[in-house]
Amino acid sequence: MTSNFLRAAFVGWAVTVGVACDDVSPLAYRAPLRDAEPPDHVDEDLAAACLRCANEPGATCRAARDQCQAADPRCGELLDCLSATDCWRQLDIKNFTDPPPCARGCLATAKVSSINEIGAPATGFYLCVFDPARCAPACLEAPATSPSGDR
């Protein structure tokens, strides 16, 4: 009799807890709204500095770019585009799910539908570009401006 009562109490508790639990089913993804779009123009000097550091033959990150290209033929085109459009400066490294227009354009040009497709082979290059001792000064840091607003 006691065991039947305990079973019934346990079943009642389990049903109550089951009803009270949070629903953990995945929600549909909605990209966050951007406050403002980046400018349409590309600062050629900034883009050239990044390309010299990261992408050109003999550049600091070139070996990582070539390894990525060997792993996936779309990789070099994507990484070259991100540097040539000065797009590294516009990326939100905490939110790769909502890339800026320059990155969406580079992904489309390279025929990459998601950064996840190319993320593993591109990691070495990404780490080089974001490394303050390597290409971060050329590819990420804001340019110095004078008090009058000129560089």
QUIURKA-V997400 format. One record per pair of residues at least 12 apart in sequence whose C-alpha atoms are under 10 Angstrom apart, sorted by the first residue. I is the first residue (numbers start at 0). J is the second residue. Records with the same first field share a line. If there is no record, write none. Layout:
I=J, J
This chain:
28=96
29=96, 97
30=94, 96, 97, 98
31=94, 96, 97
32=97
33=97, 99
36=89, 99, 100
37=86, 89, 99, 100, 101
38=100, 101
39=84, 100, 101
40=84, 85
41=83, 84, 85, 86, 101
42=83, 84, 85
43=83, 84, 85
44=85
45=82, 83, 84, 85, 88, 137, 138, 139, 140, 141, 142
46=80, 81, 82, 83, 84, 85, 86, 87, 88, 137, 138
47=82, 83, 84, 85, 137, 138
48=82, 83, 85, 134, 136, 137, 138
49=79, 81, 82, 83, 84, 85, 86, 87, 128, 134, 135, 136, 137, 138, 139
50=78, 79, 80, 81, 82, 83, 84, 85, 134, 137, 138
51=82, 134, 137, 138
52=82, 127, 128, 133, 134, 135, 136, 137, 138
53=78, 79, 82, 124, 125, 127, 128, 133, 134, 135, 137, 138
54=75, 78, 79, 80, 82, 83, 124, 128
55=79
58=134
59=124, 127, 128, 133, 134
60=123, 124, 125, 126, 127, 128, 133, 134
61=75, 124, 127
62=123, 124
63=75, 120, 121, 122, 123, 124, 125, 126, 127, 128
64=76, 77, 78, 79, 120, 121, 122, 123, 124, 125, 127
65=120, 121, 124
66=120, 121, 123, 124
67=117, 118, 119, 120, 121, 122, 123, 124
68=117, 120, 121
69=120
70=117, 119, 120, 121
71=116, 117, 120, 121
72=109, 117
73=106, 108, 109, 110, 111, 116, 117
74=106, 109, 110, 111, 116, 117, 118, 120, 121
75=109, 121
76=105, 106, 108, 109, 110
77=102, 104, 105, 106, 107, 108, 109, 110, 111, 114, 117, 121
78=102, 105, 106, 109, 121, 124, 125
79=105, 109
80=101, 102, 104, 105, 106, 108, 109
81=101, 102, 103, 104, 105, 106, 138
82=105, 128, 137, 138
83=105
84=101, 102, 104, 105
85=101, 102, 137, 138, 139
86=98, 99, 100, 101, 102, 105, 138, 139
87=99, 101, 102, 125, 128, 129, 135, 137, 138, 139, 140
88=135, 137, 138, 139, 140, 141
89=101, 102, 139
90=102, 139
92=129
95=113, 114, 115
96=113, 114, 115
98=114
102=114
